[in-house]
Amino acid sequence: MTRRASILVYSLILGLGLLGLQSWSIAVARVERHVIGAIEARTGLTVTSLERAEIAFLPLPRISLSQVAFTQRDGSLAGRALRLRAQARLLPLLAGRIDVDRIDLVGPQLDVAVAQAGDGLADWLAGPLDDLQRLRGQSRIVITAGSIFLRAEGAIRSILRDVNLVLAERETLEPLSVAGTFTWRGVPAEVSLLWPVANARGRTMLSVEAPLMKLQFEGLRSSPPETITTGQLTLATRSLPELLGWFGEAPRLAGAIGPLSLSADLRLRPSDAALTNVALRLDGDRLDGALNLATAAGRTALSGTLAGATLDVGRLLGRLDRPLGSLAPDAPPLPFEAWTAQDLDLRISVETARLNGARLTDVATYLLVKKGRFEAGIGRASAYGGSLKSRLLATATPAGIDLKLTGGLDKVNLGRAGADLPQIARLNGTAGLQFNLDGLGHTLPELVASLSGKGSLALRQGELAGFAFGELMRRAERNPSLALRDWRQGKTVFESAGATATIANGILTLADAQMTGQGYRLTLVGTAGLADAQLDMAALLQPATGPLRLPFRLKGSLAAPVFDLQAEALLRPAAAAEAEQPPSR
């Protein structure tokens, strides 16, 4: 080739390059016929309007549509974008047809139609995922700085902001792959999804990482007639209530759970999710077992059996913010409907449970919740050499909440319990307790004011610190005035102590309570209000034989009552007879 020819060829190539790099405006009608048709075939979207169309051929064929509007044929998705950029494949273009390789939506606003009945993210995204699955394939679609409006019957149900997603290119029967970031309800999240399409069996994967949770799932999805997804699931969150609140759920009992992590084998069907080989950690306490989550008739039901070495029940209950409401006279009705909004059937067994300082061993507990019914209890537990049982049952009735509460202790060593419970450290011995209460009311004050039932307490072979009743009797017999000095010191050994009480309309009446030891007997009568937790009782200390009687008064709040010797009655026998009378309420 001569030098002149070389110069002409290079000039031609340079000219074509400059022409290819230049964007050229073309008629909208011609774009609709070829370019827009290719975009529709590879995305399922129909372009309904655009402001400007441009095309360039070098270095790669590319198309740009400005202020473009689009929709799906069935109207389930519509939107606008500041710009739609498409890259055409070179080889099909040389053959005289346009095939799109990649599509970029810049600053789009997408309206997605979702089911009116669905309130969760899975319900809202089910339709768009079905639309993508119906495509026989799509180009690589990149969404940059977009917003997605989820609408039901014209009303916005939720908005995904700052959407930056990449839908990978796929052909027929290949899985759908989506990855990127978005902000939902003020929380940024990074997501990655691999999902089989066209009813195909295949590998599936979901990864979500956000400040409120970290979720990983990897498994297999079967093909119809029964579509089942199985695999390994891991989930971690700093707070279960915050996580559920992010998804628009607010179950009252979930407030007991703080940091949570879970790993399990998941078997997911359209109506339920079964988790086996569950390893659940609550504040560091590990529970193992199986769980099942199902939805029927619009209600969520969680059931399962878990077992572990330790569980801090007191910490869980402490997170519930005033679960029974207020005792104020104007207290609102108890939110019983909210407490029974979800069905629960949980059985939990642990080797050791902690409850506000108390330590229980070999514990079996249960929680049963159905609409209008709440039941919880301790089926069995060992406590300081003895045993413990309890049951709470609440049901909704037209007259209010019908409450039944029963429980008991048997052969509990109070000396050992006092090491964990400072409030009873002054008392030791072997104790037994039984109680049975019924109540009915719409508010907590009404419920407490209606409580009725009975209870009994028995102690044997123990000591009471802080009082020396035997020494007090000896001093009083020699010189009554000396009995007033330092009588709150020492300890009292008793052989037996017991009490029986009746409860009616929220008032406990103590009619038969006494403590006996060597050379003395102490009796106690009076009342206690369950609503205000106030005591008003009279005690009488007397020797096994002899006329001396020392009256006392027990009065004040149940948490810190005042126990005083009635000095006037001690020094004036006439007053002593008056002091023996039980206080009136």
ZALUMFI-142216 format. One line per 5 residues: number of its first residue (from 1); for each residue x negated, y negated, z of C-alpha. Coordinates in steps of 0.1 Angstrom, whole numbers, plus 5000, padded with zeros to 4 digits. Example, Ala and Ser with C-alpha at 12.3 -4.5 7.8 and 13.67 -1.06 7.14 Angstrom:
2
1	4877 5045 5078 | 4863 5011 5071
***
This chain:
585
1	5000 5000 5000 | 4987 4966 4990 | 4982 4939 5015 | 5011 4919 4999 | 5034 4949 5003
6	5024 4955 5039 | 5031 4919 5047 | 5066 4922 5031 | 5074 4954 5050 | 5063 4940 5084
11	5082 4908 5077 | 5113 4929 5069 | 5110 4950 5101 | 5104 4918 5121 | 5135 4902 5105
16	5156 4932 5112 | 5144 4933 5148 | 5152 4897 5153 | 5186 4902 5138 | 5192 4933 5160
21	5182 4915 5191 | 5207 4887 5183 | 5242 4891 5196 | 5268 4886 5169 | 5304 4876 5174
26	5328 4899 5155 | 5365 4900 5150 | 5386 4914 5178 | 5407 4935 5154 | 5375 4953 5141
31	5364 4959 5177 | 5398 4974 5187 | 5396 4998 5158 | 5362 5014 5166 | 5345 5002 5198
36	5376 5000 5220 | 5387 5033 5207 | 5354 5049 5217 | 5356 5033 5252 | 5391 5046 5257
41	5381 5081 5246 | 5352 5082 5272 | 5369 5065 5301 | 5407 5070 5298 | 5411 5032 5299
46	5430 5012 5273 | 5417 4977 5267 | 5448 4954 5266 | 5431 4920 5262 | 5397 4904 5259
51	5383 4869 5254 | 5352 4877 5233 | 5334 4907 5218 | 5297 4909 5209 | 5275 4936 5194
56	5238 4941 5190 | 5220 4969 5173 | 5184 4968 5185 | 5165 4980 5205 | 5196 5000 5213
61	5232 4995 5201 | 5252 4977 5227 | 5286 4961 5230 | 5298 4934 5254 | 5334 4924 5261
66	5341 4893 5281 | 5371 4887 5304 | 5385 4921 5295 | 5417 4936 5309 | 5424 4973 5308
71	5449 4999 5320 | 5455 5037 5320 | 5482 5051 5299 | 5504 5061 5328 | 5498 5028 5346
76	5482 5044 5377 | 5451 5022 5372 | 5448 4986 5359 | 5423 4959 5362 | 5401 4931 5348
81	5364 4926 5346 | 5342 4896 5340 | 5323 4916 5315 | 5324 4952 5301 | 5291 4963 5286
86	5288 4995 5266 | 5258 5013 5252 | 5265 5032 5220 | 5246 5063 5210 | 5223 5058 5181
91	5226 5090 5162 | 5265 5090 5160 | 5262 5053 5149 | 5240 5063 5120 | 5266 5089 5111
96	5292 5062 5109 | 5310 5067 5142 | 5308 5051 5176 | 5302 5072 5208 | 5296 5054 5241
101	5268 5064 5263 | 5271 5041 5293 | 5297 5016 5304 | 5291 4988 5329 | 5320 4970 5346
106	5307 4937 5361 | 5327 4921 5388 | 5359 4942 5382 | 5391 4940 5401 | 5408 4973 5400
111	5444 4980 5410 | 5450 5017 5419 | 5485 5031 5425 | 5486 5053 5455 | 5513 5074 5472
116	5537 5053 5494 | 5538 5081 5521 | 5500 5084 5524 | 5483 5064 5551 | 5448 5079 5549
121	5419 5074 5526 | 5422 5109 5513 | 5459 5104 5503 | 5450 5071 5486 | 5422 5085 5465
126	5440 5117 5455 | 5456 5100 5425 | 5425 5084 5411 | 5405 5117 5415 | 5433 5135 5397
131	5431 5110 5368 | 5394 5115 5365 | 5398 5152 5365 | 5422 5151 5336 | 5396 5135 5314
136	5377 5160 5292 | 5346 5141 5301 | 5334 5105 5305 | 5305 5083 5299 | 5283 5071 5327
141	5303 5044 5343 | 5287 5018 5365 | 5308 4994 5387 | 5289 4964 5400 | 5302 4939 5426
146	5337 4951 5423 | 5369 4952 5443 | 5394 4981 5444 | 5430 4973 5455 | 5450 5003 5466
151	5487 4995 5460 | 5520 5013 5467 | 5552 4999 5452 | 5535 4966 5446 | 5522 4962 5482
156	5485 4963 5490 | 5477 4991 5513 | 5440 4987 5515 | 5410 4971 5498 | 5375 4984 5490
161	5352 4954 5487 | 5316 4951 5475 | 5320 4982 5454 | 5288 4994 5436 | 5295 5029 5423
166	5280 5051 5396 | 5301 5078 5380 | 5276 5101 5362 | 5282 5112 5326 | 5298 5145 5323
171	5313 5168 5296 | 5343 5191 5298 | 5344 5213 5329 | 5313 5197 5344 | 5318 5184 5380
176	5325 5148 5388 | 5296 5130 5404 | 5301 5097 5422 | 5275 5078 5443 | 5272 5043 5456
181	5283 5018 5483 | 5313 4999 5493 | 5328 4980 5522 | 5361 4993 5537 | 5379 4975 5565
186	5348 4955 5573 | 5325 4985 5575 | 5298 4992 5548 | 5295 5028 5537 | 5273 5048 5514
191	5289 5077 5497 | 5279 5105 5474 | 5305 5130 5459 | 5302 5161 5437 | 5336 5176 5429
196	5346 5204 5404 | 5372 5193 5379 | 5398 5209 5355 | 5406 5236 5381 | 5371 5249 5379
201	5353 5269 5405 | 5321 5253 5415 | 5298 5236 5440 | 5311 5206 5459 | 5293 5181 5481
206	5303 5150 5501 | 5280 5127 5520 | 5292 5096 5538 | 5269 5074 5559 | 5282 5043 5577
211	5276 5026 5611 | 5306 5046 5625 | 5298 5080 5612 | 5275 5103 5593 | 5292 5131 5574
216	5277 5159 5553 | 5296 5187 5536 | 5283 5212 5510 | 5302 5242 5498 | 5322 5259 5471
221	5357 5252 5457 | 5377 5280 5443 | 5400 5279 5413 | 5438 5283 5414 | 5463 5298 5422
226	5451 5290 5458 | 5425 5263 5458 | 5403 5267 5488 | 5371 5248 5496 | 5346 5265 5520
231	5312 5253 5532 | 5291 5238 5560 | 5303 5205 5577 | 5284 5182 5600 | 5298 5151 5615
236	5284 5126 5640 | 5299 5094 5654 | 5291 5069 5682 | 5327 5067 5692 | 5356 5089 5681
241	5383 5062 5687 | 5364 5037 5666 | 5360 5062 5638 | 5397 5072 5639 | 5406 5035 5640
246	5385 5029 5608 | 5408 5054 5591 | 5440 5038 5606 | 5446 5064 5632 | 5449 5056 5670
251	5458 5088 5689 | 5459 5079 5726 | 5441 5110 5739 | 5412 5104 5715 | 5402 5075 5737
256	5387 5100 5761 | 5360 5109 5736 | 5329 5088 5732 | 5298 5099 5712 | 5306 5131 5693
261	5287 5154 5670 | 5301 5185 5653 | 5288 5212 5630 | 5310 5240 5617 | 5319 5263 5588
266	5349 5247 5571 | 5377 5264 5552 | 5399 5237 5536 | 5433 5244 5521 | 5459 5219 5509
271	5478 5222 5542 | 5452 5229 5568 | 5415 5230 5577 | 5400 5258 5597 | 5366 5253 5615
276	5347 5284 5627 | 5313 5287 5644 | 5320 5252 5658 | 5292 5235 5678 | 5307 5204 5694
281	5287 5180 5715 | 5305 5155 5738 | 5281 5131 5756 | 5255 5159 5754 | 5278 5187 5767
286	5280 5214 5741 | 5311 5235 5734 | 5313 5264 5709 | 5344 5280 5694 | 5369 5275 5667
291	5394 5247 5657 | 5422 5244 5632 | 5437 5211 5619 | 5471 5213 5601 | 5498 5189 5589
296	5534 5199 5588 | 5566 5178 5587 | 5545 5146 5589 | 5528 5156 5622 | 5492 5165 5627
301	5484 5196 5648 | 5451 5204 5663 | 5445 5238 5680 | 5415 5258 5691 | 5395 5275 5717
306	5362 5262 5730 | 5337 5274 5756 | 5305 5259 5770 | 5281 5257 5799 | 5290 5222 5813
311	5316 5195 5808 | 5320 5162 5825 | 5358 5160 5827 | 5356 5129 5850 | 5338 5109 5823
316	5363 5119 5797 | 5393 5109 5819 | 5375 5076 5829 | 5375 5064 5793 | 5413 5065 5792
321	5424 5029 5798 | 5451 5031 5825 | 5467 5061 5809 | 5498 5060 5830 | 5503 5022 5830
326	5508 4998 5858 | 5526 5001 5892 | 5538 4964 5890 | 5576 4961 5893 | 5578 4946 5858
331	5557 4974 5842 | 5567 4983 5807 | 5581 5018 5798 | 5555 5045 5796 | 5542 5051 5761
336	5552 5087 5761 | 5560 5088 5724 | 5524 5077 5716 | 5510 5103 5739 | 5529 5131 5721
341	5525 5118 5686 | 5502 5146 5676 | 5505 5183 5684 | 5477 5198 5705 | 5470 5233 5717
346	5434 5234 5732 | 5420 5259 5755 | 5386 5251 5770 | 5365 5272 5793 | 5332 5261 5809
351	5308 5276 5834 | 5306 5243 5853 | 5328 5212 5852 | 5322 5178 5868 | 5352 5158 5880
356	5344 5125 5897 | 5316 5141 5917 | 5332 5174 5924 | 5317 5205 5908 | 5339 5233 5897
361	5327 5266 5883 | 5343 5293 5860 | 5368 5267 5848 | 5396 5275 5823 | 5417 5245 5813
366	5444 5239 5787 | 5462 5210 5770 | 5495 5215 5752 | 5512 5186 5735 | 5543 5187 5713
371	5568 5160 5704 | 5584 5149 5737 | 5564 5174 5758 | 5530 5170 5775 | 5514 5198 5796
376	5479 5201 5810 | 5464 5222 5837 | 5436 5242 5853 | 5444 5278 5849 | 5416 5289 5871
381	5385 5273 5888 | 5362 5282 5916 | 5354 5253 5940 | 5329 5255 5969 | 5336 5291 5978
386	5373 5288 5971 | 5396 5284 5942 | 5417 5257 5926 | 5448 5256 5903 | 5469 5227 5889
391	5496 5220 5864 | 5512 5188 5850 | 5543 5190 5829 | 5561 5160 5814 | 5591 5161 5791
396	5611 5133 5775 | 5648 5132 5785 | 5675 5105 5779 | 5671 5096 5816 | 5634 5091 5813
401	5603 5112 5817 | 5608 5143 5837 | 5576 5150 5856 | 5566 5182 5874 | 5532 5184 5892
406	5520 5214 5912 | 5486 5224 5925 | 5466 5240 5952 | 5433 5248 5969 | 5425 5280 5987
411	5395 5287 6010 | 5375 5257 5999 | 5345 5249 6021 | 5347 5212 6028 | 5312 5210 6042
416	5298 5221 6009 | 5322 5198 5990 | 5311 5168 6011 | 5277 5169 5996 | 5292 5159 5963
421	5322 5139 5976 | 5312 5112 6001 | 5348 5104 6008 | 5352 5137 6027 | 5317 5140 6040
426	5330 5134 6076 | 5351 5166 6075 | 5341 5202 6071 | 5358 5235 6076 | 5377 5259 6053
431	5407 5242 6037 | 5439 5253 6019 | 5463 5229 6001 | 5496 5234 5983 | 5519 5207 5968
436	5549 5206 5945 | 5563 5173 5931 | 5592 5163 5908 | 5600 5129 5894 | 5621 5111 5868
441	5618 5076 5853 | 5611 5054 5823 | 5583 5034 5839 | 5555 5043 5863 | 5571 5025 5893
446	5604 5043 5886 | 5586 5076 5883 | 5567 5072 5916 | 5597 5059 5934 | 5616 5090 5924
451	5590 5116 5934 | 5603 5144 5957 | 5588 5176 5969 | 5567 5191 5996 | 5531 5198 6005
456	5511 5217 6032 | 5475 5215 6044 | 5456 5240 6065 | 5421 5238 6079 | 5402 5261 6102
461	5369 5263 6120 | 5357 5228 6112 | 5344 5195 6125 | 5355 5159 6122 | 5327 5133 6124
466	5331 5098 6138 | 5354 5108 6166 | 5347 5128 6198 | 5382 5136 6210 | 5370 5162 6236
471	5346 5137 6252 | 5372 5110 6250 | 5397 5131 6270 | 5371 5138 6297 | 5363 5101 6300
476	5399 5091 6301 | 5406 5116 6329 | 5378 5101 6351 | 5383 5065 6343 | 5407 5052 6316
481	5388 5020 6311 | 5356 5039 6302 | 5375 5057 6274 | 5377 5025 6255 | 5339 5024 6250
486	5321 5040 6221 | 5349 5065 6214 | 5342 5063 6176 | 5309 5082 6180 | 5301 5118 6180
491	5321 5146 6164 | 5351 5167 6172 | 5351 5205 6167 | 5385 5220 6159 | 5397 5256 6157
496	5426 5248 6134 | 5444 5218 6118 | 5474 5217 6096 | 5502 5196 6083 | 5535 5200 6064
501	5551 5171 6046 | 5582 5163 6027 | 5584 5137 5999 | 5617 5120 5990 | 5622 5090 5968
506	5584 5083 5968 | 5580 5084 6006 | 5559 5111 6023 | 5571 5120 6057 | 5547 5139 6080
511	5567 5158 6106 | 5544 5186 6117 | 5507 5178 6118 | 5483 5188 6145 | 5446 5196 6153
516	5436 5218 6181 | 5403 5225 6197 | 5388 5235 6230 | 5407 5215 6257 | 5426 5191 6235
521	5454 5188 6209 | 5460 5160 6185 | 5494 5155 6168 | 5503 5131 6140 | 5537 5118 6127
526	5547 5091 6104 | 5552 5081 6067 | 5532 5071 6037 | 5544 5052 6006 | 5532 5068 5973
531	5538 5036 5953 | 5519 5012 5975 | 5495 5038 5990 | 5502 5025 6025 | 5501 5046 6057
536	5521 5040 6089 | 5516 5069 6114 | 5512 5075 6151 | 5489 5100 6167 | 5489 5114 6202
541	5458 5131 6219 | 5464 5152 6250 | 5446 5179 6269 | 5456 5215 6267 | 5469 5212 6303
546	5477 5180 6322 | 5498 5149 6318 | 5472 5125 6302 | 5482 5112 6268 | 5462 5089 6245
551	5482 5073 6217 | 5466 5061 6184 | 5479 5042 6153 | 5469 5051 6118 | 5478 5023 6095
556	5468 5005 6063 | 5458 5015 6028 | 5453 5051 6019 | 5418 5043 6006 | 5407 5026 6039
561	5432 5031 6067 | 5426 5018 6102 | 5426 5043 6131 | 5430 5026 6165 | 5434 5037 6201
566	5463 5019 6217 | 5446 5004 6247 | 5477 4990 6263 | 5494 5023 6262 | 5464 5040 6277
571	5463 5016 6307 | 5501 5013 6312 | 5519 5047 6312 | 5552 5030 6304 | 5538 5018 6271
576	5524 5052 6264 | 5559 5066 6261 | 5568 5040 6236 | 5537 5047 6216 | 5547 5083 6212
581	5577 5074 6190 | 5570 5078 6153 | 5569 5046 6133 | 5599 5037 6113 | 5597 5027 6077
***
